[in-house]
Amino acid sequence: MVGTRKVILLVTVCCLAGIFGYAGVIKLVHPDSLLSDIQGYHLLPYRFAYLGALFLPALEIITASGLLLSAFRRESSFILSILMLFFLVALTSAWARGLDISCGCFGKSETQANYPLLLARDLLLLVACLFVFTYSKRKR
Amino acid sequence: MRTLSSKRFAPKNNRALIMLSASVLLAGVNAWVNPNTPPWSESTLGPWEIRLEDVLTSNRDVLWLDARPTSEYLHRHIPGALPLNEYEWITLLSDVLFQWQPGQQIIVYCSSQDCQSSEAVAIRLREEVGLDDVVVLKGGWEEWLAHEK
């Protein structure tokens, strides 16, 4: 049972690292496009959206890399869980206000939002991050 | 049996701080070297943006592209503009490439400053089609309407 959980944990870590690493790189290359996507949510003033457009992809890349290192895995999954919670709140808010947005999750490759699908996807990612956080060994 | 205590729930070490600091550093370097970094001031033009007054006062030959849904284009559009949106990309692109003349600057617009369609279309034209001189109209269709009043 412990061995099976270890395998599932490793597979989950690799999948999460790949997803967030890819998403981060795509958005790192086009911060102008990400800024437009963030502004589409009508949640943040321009300057905050600007800082978010620069910081968010970098954070995704660093935490994705951290997932692959056992010493940083728990902290990486913790940060990513917080990030996913934030995304879920932002998406839910946009849906409630009837906004027609581009998610911005994977840069320009995503077209208009299918809210139920996006929420389900982000919820799945949140669960995966929490799973990694819970079952990663705490390093002293 | 595992339980969640406050000490396990919020790890108190420097690793999270190291990662956040590394993220800030990476973001800073990217902002410095990336040509696609948007301007700090909202009123400043982005690297691939153009103001309507600059277009109207220049003598350059331009091709207008409307990135809004086709229904909106058919309702009303900038005179001479061609439709090109991501929903009907393949269908509409061939007509755009047939009409475009070498040396023409392509200006893409969508509904307003907040919409992302024009930026997406411009990026695809630059990266997938290989056209260099493609810009986005700052303010979009709303800016054109304001000019017409």
Contacts between the chains, C-beta under 8 A, distances in Angstrom:
chain1	res1	chain2	res2	distance
A	28	B	26	8.0
A	28	B	30	5.7
A	28	B	34	7.7
A	29	B	34	7.3
A	29	B	36	6.9
A	30	B	36	5.3
A	30	B	123	6.8
A	31	B	30	7.1
A	31	B	31	7.5
A	31	B	34	6.4
A	31	B	36	6.0
A	31	B	37	5.6
A	31	B	38	6.2
A	32	B	36	4.9
A	32	B	37	7.1
A	32	B	38	4.5
A	32	B	46	5.6
A	32	B	47	7.0
A	32	B	48	7.2
A	32	B	119	6.9
A	33	B	36	7.6
A	33	B	116	7.1
A	33	B	119	5.6
A	33	B	120	7.1
A	33	B	123	6.5
A	35	B	38	4.8
A	36	B	114	7.6
A	36	B	115	7.8
A	36	B	116	4.3
A	36	B	119	5.3
A	37	B	116	5.9
A	39	B	114	5.5
A	40	B	114	6.0
A	40	B	115	7.5
A	40	B	116	6.0
A	42	B	114	7.5
A	46	B	42	4.2
A	47	B	40	7.6
A	47	B	42	8.0
A	50	B	38	6.3
A	50	B	40	6.6
A	53	B	38	6.8
A	54	B	27	4.4
A	54	B	28	7.9
A	54	B	30	6.5
A	54	B	31	5.2
A	54	B	37	7.5
A	55	B	23	6.3
A	55	B	24	6.9
A	55	B	27	4.7
A	57	B	27	7.7
A	57	B	30	7.6
A	58	B	22	8.0
A	58	B	23	4.4
A	58	B	24	7.4
A	58	B	25	8.0
A	58	B	26	3.9
A	58	B	27	4.0
A	58	B	30	6.5
A	59	B	19	7.9
A	59	B	20	7.5
A	59	B	23	4.2
A	59	B	27	7.9
A	61	B	23	7.8
A	61	B	26	6.6
A	62	B	19	5.1
A	62	B	22	4.9
A	62	B	23	4.6
A	62	B	26	6.4
A	63	B	19	6.1
A	63	B	23	7.8
A	66	B	15	7.9
A	66	B	19	5.5
A	71	B	15	7.0
A	72	B	15	5.4
A	72	B	18	7.9
A	72	B	19	6.6
A	74	B	11	6.1
A	75	B	11	6.0
A	75	B	13	7.4
A	75	B	15	4.4
A	75	B	16	4.4
A	75	B	19	6.4
A	76	B	19	6.7
A	78	B	11	6.7
A	78	B	16	6.9
A	79	B	16	6.4
A	79	B	19	6.6
A	79	B	20	7.6
A	102	B	116	5.0
A	102	B	120	7.5
A	108	B	119	7.6
A	108	B	120	5.0
A	108	B	123	5.6
A	108	B	124	7.6
A	111	B	86	5.6
A	111	B	87	7.4
A	134	B	2	7.9
A	138	B	8	7.0
A	138	B	11	6.8
A	139	B	13	7.9
A	139	B	15	7.8
